[in-house]
Amino acid sequence: MFEDQTGLVIFEKINKNNLYVKLINQFNKDFLLTGLSSSFSQTLLREDLIHTLVDLIEDLVMNRFSDYLNLLYRVDISEIEIKKLDSSDIHKMSQQVAFLLLKRECQKVLFKSKC
């Protein structure tokens, strides 16, 4: 799933510092603030989190595009990064967006834990 070492390193720091629950809470907070009813269980496995994110993003892009854009804005995903993605395959693009979301949410949690 991780397309670069940065994402892998960030997620390893989350696991190492026992911040996974905070990561789930950050996702839930941002989804709630975006107006999305989806939420994640604190016992959700890492792989399930990734698959759930991919499915959710795919659904948002296909059926609720304005909610998708609001989520990207809320989480603070760069428009430049989104424009770099290959949108010819919706599933692959959803995987890449899930990676960007996960990476950004991990960064937020790590930053907050150091403050």
N, CA and C of each residue as an Amber inpcrd file, in Angstrom:
protein
   345
   0.8150000  -1.1980000   0.0000000   0.0000000   0.0000000   0.0000000
   0.8550000   1.2550000   0.0000000   1.9060000   1.2690000   0.8040000
   2.7190000   2.4740000   0.8730000   3.5740000   2.5830000  -0.3720000
   3.4680000   3.7400000  -1.0150000   4.1440000   3.9480000  -2.2820000
   5.5230000   4.5500000  -2.1210000   5.8320000   5.0030000  -0.9360000
   7.1760000   5.4970000  -0.7070000   7.5840000   5.1750000   0.7220000
   8.8480000   5.2870000   0.9790000   9.3750000   4.9570000   2.2990000
   8.8830000   5.9210000   3.3730000   8.5750000   7.1460000   2.9900000
   8.1010000   8.1330000   3.9560000   6.8390000   7.6350000   4.6470000
   5.8960000   7.1490000   3.8700000   4.6490000   6.6400000   4.4330000
   4.8780000   5.4690000   5.3550000   5.7480000   4.5780000   4.9560000
   6.0530000   3.4100000   5.7740000   6.7110000   3.8240000   7.0800000
   7.6520000   4.7430000   7.0240000   8.3430000   5.2220000   8.2210000
   7.3610000   5.9080000   9.1670000   6.4830000   6.7270000   8.6190000
   5.5030000   7.4290000   9.4530000   4.5890000   6.4330000  10.1470000
   4.0920000   5.4520000   9.4120000   3.1900000   4.4720000  10.0180000
   3.9260000   3.6300000  11.0650000   5.1790000   3.3200000  10.8280000
   5.9650000   2.5810000  11.8240000   6.1300000   3.3960000  13.1060000
   6.2950000   4.7140000  12.9720000   6.3930000   5.5760000  14.1590000
   5.0800000   5.5710000  14.9340000   3.9740000   5.5590000  14.2220000
   2.6520000   5.4890000  14.8670000   2.5530000   4.2050000  15.6840000
   2.9430000   3.0970000  15.0740000   2.8790000   1.8030000  15.7680000
   3.8470000   1.7600000  16.9450000   5.0570000   2.2300000  16.7240000
   6.0970000   2.1860000  17.7560000   5.7220000   3.0140000  18.9780000
   5.0780000   4.1320000  18.7640000   4.7110000   5.0340000  19.8510000
   3.2960000   4.7820000  20.3820000   2.7070000   3.6610000  19.9800000
   1.3610000   3.2960000  20.4370000   0.3520000   4.4180000  20.2070000
   0.3850000   4.9860000  19.0150000  -0.4960000   6.1020000  18.6740000
  -1.6150000   5.6980000  17.7060000  -1.7870000   4.3990000  17.5080000
  -2.7830000   3.9420000  16.5410000  -4.1910000   4.3950000  16.9230000
  -4.5340000   4.3070000  18.2050000  -5.8640000   4.7390000  18.6560000
  -6.0440000   6.2350000  18.3860000  -4.9920000   7.0080000  18.5960000
  -5.0750000   8.4410000  18.3090000  -5.2470000   8.6860000  16.8050000
  -4.6290000   7.8420000  15.9940000  -4.7950000   7.9490000  14.5440000
  -6.2540000   7.6910000  14.1640000  -6.8420000   6.6530000  14.7240000
  -8.2450000   6.3450000  14.4560000  -9.1290000   7.5060000  14.9210000
  -8.8300000   8.0390000  16.1020000  -9.6040000   9.1690000  16.6160000
  -9.4850000  10.3940000  15.7140000  -8.2940000  10.6170000  15.1550000
  -8.0890000  11.7440000  14.2380000  -8.9160000  11.5610000  12.9720000
  -8.9260000  10.3440000  12.4300000  -9.7720000  10.0640000  11.2690000
 -11.2390000  10.3280000  11.6080000 -11.6940000   9.8050000  12.7370000
 -13.0900000   9.9810000  13.1290000 -13.4430000  11.4510000  13.2930000
 -12.5450000  12.2160000  13.8950000 -12.7740000  13.6500000  14.0810000
 -12.9050000  14.3590000  12.7350000 -11.9600000  14.1020000  11.8190000
 -11.9900000  14.7730000  10.5220000 -13.1980000  14.3440000   9.6870000
 -13.5850000  13.0780000   9.7820000 -14.7550000  12.6100000   9.0430000
 -16.0140000  13.2730000   9.5920000 -16.1060000  13.3790000  10.9050000
 -17.2580000  14.0120000  11.5350000 -17.3380000  15.4950000  11.1520000
 -16.2020000  16.1860000  11.2080000 -16.1710000  17.6030000  10.8590000
 -16.4710000  17.8460000   9.3770000 -16.2490000  16.8360000   8.5660000
 -16.5510000  16.9320000   7.1370000 -18.0250000  16.6390000   6.8720000
 -18.6910000  16.0680000   7.8590000 -20.1000000  15.7240000   7.6960000
 -20.3230000  14.3090000   7.2100000 -19.2910000  13.4920000   7.2710000
 -19.4170000  12.0940000   6.8540000 -19.8150000  11.2470000   8.0620000
 -20.7420000  10.3390000   7.8490000 -21.2280000   9.5180000   8.9570000
 -20.3310000   8.3110000   9.2270000 -19.3680000   8.0670000   8.3860000
 -18.4630000   6.9310000   8.5810000 -17.5850000   7.1610000   9.7930000
 -17.3570000   6.0970000  10.5330000 -16.4100000   6.1660000  11.6440000
 -15.6780000   4.8350000  11.7120000 -14.5340000   4.8630000  12.3770000
 -13.6770000   3.6890000  12.4470000 -13.5760000   3.2190000  13.8880000
 -13.6420000   1.9220000  14.0700000 -13.4940000   1.3270000  15.3950000
 -12.0340000   1.3920000  15.8150000 -11.8010000   1.6100000  17.1000000
 -10.4300000   1.6690000  17.6030000  -9.7490000   0.3070000  17.5640000
 -10.5150000  -0.7460000  17.3320000  -9.9340000  -2.0900000  17.2510000
  -9.7180000  -2.5380000  15.8060000  -9.9910000  -1.6470000  14.8640000
  -9.8170000  -1.9570000  13.4460000  -8.3540000  -2.2410000  13.1500000
  -8.0810000  -3.3480000  12.4860000  -6.7090000  -3.6950000  12.1180000
  -6.2040000  -2.7540000  11.0330000  -4.8950000  -2.5900000  10.9840000
  -4.2560000  -1.6860000  10.0160000  -4.6900000  -1.9790000   8.5830000
  -4.6740000  -3.2650000   8.2070000  -5.0460000  -3.6430000   6.8440000
  -6.5090000  -3.3180000   6.5650000  -7.3490000  -3.5370000   7.5760000
  -8.7750000  -3.2360000   7.4100000  -9.0040000  -1.7310000   7.2960000
  -8.2260000  -0.9560000   8.0320000  -8.3270000   0.4980000   7.9320000
  -8.0200000   0.9330000   6.5040000  -6.9730000   0.4070000   5.9510000
  -6.5690000   0.7740000   4.5860000  -7.6470000   0.3840000   3.5820000
  -8.1490000  -0.8550000   3.6750000  -9.1840000  -1.3130000   2.7370000
 -10.4750000  -0.5030000   2.8900000 -10.8270000  -0.1910000   4.1160000
 -12.0310000   0.6040000   4.3640000 -11.8740000   2.0010000   3.7820000
 -10.7030000   2.5950000   3.9660000 -10.4410000   3.9200000   3.3890000
 -10.5540000   3.9050000   1.8650000  -9.9570000   2.9080000   1.2460000
  -9.9970000   2.8080000  -0.2180000 -11.4440000   2.6960000  -0.6920000
 -12.2210000   1.8140000  -0.0550000 -13.6180000   1.6410000  -0.4540000
 -14.4230000   2.9170000  -0.2460000 -14.1880000   3.5800000   0.8670000
 -14.9070000   4.8090000   1.1720000 -14.5660000   5.9140000   0.1650000
 -13.3030000   6.0560000  -0.1500000 -12.8790000   7.0780000  -1.1120000
 -13.4720000   6.7950000  -2.4850000 -13.4410000   5.5370000  -2.8820000
 -14.0150000   5.1650000  -4.1730000 -15.5060000   5.5330000  -4.2110000
 -16.2200000   5.2440000  -3.1330000 -17.6400000   5.5880000  -3.0540000
 -17.8470000   7.1040000  -3.1060000 -17.0190000   7.8400000  -2.3830000
 -17.1460000   9.3000000  -2.3830000 -16.9030000   9.8840000  -3.7700000
 -15.8800000   9.4080000  -4.4390000 -15.5550000   9.9250000  -5.7800000
 -16.6970000   9.6250000  -6.7530000 -17.2390000   8.4290000  -6.6510000
 -18.2780000   8.0030000  -7.6050000 -19.6560000   8.6030000  -7.2970000
 -19.9680000   8.7920000  -6.0070000 -21.3440000   9.1290000  -5.6480000
 -21.5360000  10.4550000  -4.9040000 -20.4700000  10.9120000  -4.2420000
 -20.5990000  12.1350000  -3.4400000 -19.3160000  12.9530000  -3.5700000
 -19.1100000  13.4620000  -4.7620000 -17.8410000  14.1120000  -5.0750000
 -17.5840000  15.3470000  -4.2060000 -18.6080000  16.1060000  -3.8910000
 -18.4010000  17.2940000  -3.0570000 -17.9500000  16.8940000  -1.6460000
 -18.4630000  15.7870000  -1.1310000 -18.0020000  15.2850000   0.1710000
 -16.5430000  14.8390000   0.0990000 -16.1780000  14.2480000  -1.0280000
 -14.7910000  13.8370000  -1.2660000 -13.8690000  15.0610000  -1.2190000
 -14.2580000  16.1140000  -1.9230000 -13.4470000  17.3420000  -1.9310000
 -13.3740000  17.9660000  -0.5420000 -14.4860000  17.9610000   0.1780000
 -14.4960000  18.4950000   1.5400000 -13.5620000  17.7150000   2.4570000
 -13.5320000  16.4050000   2.2900000 -12.6370000  15.5700000   3.1000000
 -11.1780000  15.9070000   2.8050000 -10.8420000  16.0370000   1.5400000
  -9.4680000  16.3810000   1.1730000  -9.0730000  17.7310000   1.7650000
 -10.0060000  18.6680000   1.7330000  -9.7490000  19.9950000   2.2910000
  -9.5800000  19.9100000   3.8120000 -10.4690000  19.2020000   4.4850000
 -10.4440000  19.0750000   5.9390000  -9.1350000  18.4370000   6.4210000
  -8.7030000  17.3930000   5.7360000  -7.4890000  16.6810000   6.1420000
  -6.2420000  17.4380000   5.7000000  -6.3980000  18.3530000   4.7730000
  -5.3150000  19.1800000   4.2660000  -4.4070000  18.4140000   3.3090000
  -5.0460000  17.8160000   2.3080000  -4.3160000  17.1410000   1.2390000
  -4.0730000  18.1590000   0.1320000  -2.8450000  18.2590000  -0.3050000
  -2.4540000  19.2250000  -1.3140000  -3.1470000  18.9610000  -2.6520000
  -3.6900000  20.0210000  -3.2140000  -4.3080000  19.9240000  -4.5350000
  -3.2740000  19.4930000  -5.5740000  -2.0600000  19.9230000  -5.3960000
  -0.9720000  19.5460000  -6.3090000  -0.7630000  18.0310000  -6.2830000
  -0.7920000  17.4430000  -5.0760000  -0.6300000  15.9900000  -4.9540000
  -1.7720000  15.2470000  -5.6430000  -2.9890000  15.7430000  -5.4840000
  -4.1510000  15.1060000  -6.0960000  -4.0660000  15.1870000  -7.6200000
  -3.6260000  16.3110000  -8.1410000  -3.5240000  16.4720000  -9.5930000
  -2.4640000  15.5650000 -10.2040000  -1.4950000  15.1250000  -9.4110000
  -0.4440000  14.2270000  -9.9000000  -0.9470000  12.8000000 -10.1030000
  -2.0670000  12.4510000  -9.4660000  -2.5630000  11.0800000  -9.4980000
  -3.1610000  10.7310000 -10.8520000  -3.0490000   9.4740000 -11.2150000
  -3.6370000   8.9620000 -12.4470000  -5.1020000   8.6260000 -12.1680000
  -6.0020000   9.3860000 -12.7630000  -7.4310000   9.1800000 -12.5030000
  -8.0960000   8.2560000 -13.5180000  -7.3150000   7.6010000 -14.3620000
  -7.9030000   6.7160000 -15.3680000  -8.4330000   5.4170000 -14.7490000
  -7.9090000   5.0230000 -13.6120000  -8.3700000   3.8260000 -12.8970000
  -8.8310000   4.2660000 -11.5090000 -10.1380000   4.2680000 -11.2910000
 -10.7060000   4.8060000 -10.0630000 -10.2220000   4.0460000  -8.8240000
 -10.0530000   2.7340000  -8.9420000  -9.6050000   1.9620000  -7.7850000
  -8.1580000   2.2980000  -7.4210000  -7.3120000   2.3900000  -8.4210000
  -5.9160000   2.7370000  -8.1620000  -5.8090000   4.1550000  -7.6020000
  -6.5870000   5.0730000  -8.1470000  -6.5760000   6.4380000  -7.6430000
  -7.0610000   6.4660000  -6.1880000  -8.0820000   5.6800000  -5.8720000
  -8.6040000   5.6160000  -4.4990000  -7.5460000   5.0830000  -3.5400000
  -6.7550000   4.1250000  -3.9870000  -5.6520000   3.6150000  -3.1680000
  -4.6300000   4.7150000  -2.9020000  -4.3130000   5.4720000  -3.9360000
  -3.3370000   6.5410000  -3.7880000  -3.8540000   7.6520000  -2.8740000
  -5.1220000   7.9910000  -2.9820000  -5.7150000   9.0080000  -2.1130000
  -5.7510000   8.4980000  -0.6740000  -6.0820000   7.2180000  -0.4960000
  -6.0840000   6.6280000   0.8570000  -4.6950000   6.7330000   1.4680000
  -3.6820000   6.4880000   0.6730000  -2.3030000   6.6240000   1.1370000
  -2.0140000   8.0620000   1.5750000  -2.4340000   9.0320000   0.7660000
  -2.2060000  10.4340000   1.1150000  -2.9420000  10.8150000   2.3970000
  -4.1830000  10.3480000   2.5410000  -4.9500000  10.6190000   3.7560000
  -4.2710000  10.0010000   4.9770000  -3.8820000   8.7520000   4.8390000
  -3.2440000   8.0520000   5.9510000  -1.9310000   8.7280000   6.3360000
  -1.1650000   9.0840000   5.3540000   0.1070000   9.7490000   5.5970000
  -0.0930000  11.0840000   6.3170000  -1.0740000  11.8680000   5.8530000
  -1.3200000  13.1800000   6.4580000  -1.8650000  13.0550000   7.8760000
  -2.7790000  12.1170000   8.0850000  -3.3370000  11.9240000   9.4250000
  -2.2510000  11.4330000  10.3840000  -1.3660000  10.5890000   9.9160000
  -0.2320000  10.1380000  10.7460000   0.6480000  11.3290000  11.1230000
   0.9070000  12.1970000  10.1650000   1.7180000  13.3810000  10.4540000
   1.0660000  14.2350000  11.5320000  -0.2370000  14.4290000  11.4440000
  -0.9520000  15.2210000  12.4510000  -0.8130000  14.5970000  13.8400000
  -1.0200000  13.2900000  13.9160000  -0.9570000  12.5940000  15.2060000
   0.4570000  12.6690000  15.7890000   1.4530000  12.4460000  14.9550000
   2.8320000  12.5150000  15.4290000   3.1790000  13.9140000  15.9170000
   2.7440000  14.9300000  15.1930000   3.0220000  16.3100000  15.5830000
   2.3640000  16.6230000  16.9220000   1.0960000  16.2490000  17.0750000
   0.3730000  16.5100000  18.3160000   0.9790000  15.7660000  19.4930000
   1.5140000  14.5880000  19.2480000   2.0780000  13.8000000  20.3470000
   3.3980000  14.3800000  20.8400000   4.0620000  15.1810000  20.0200000
   5.3440000  15.7820000  20.4020000   5.1710000  17.1440000  21.0500000
   3.9900000  17.7380000  20.9410000   3.7490000  19.0690000  21.4980000
   3.4820000  19.0010000  22.9930000
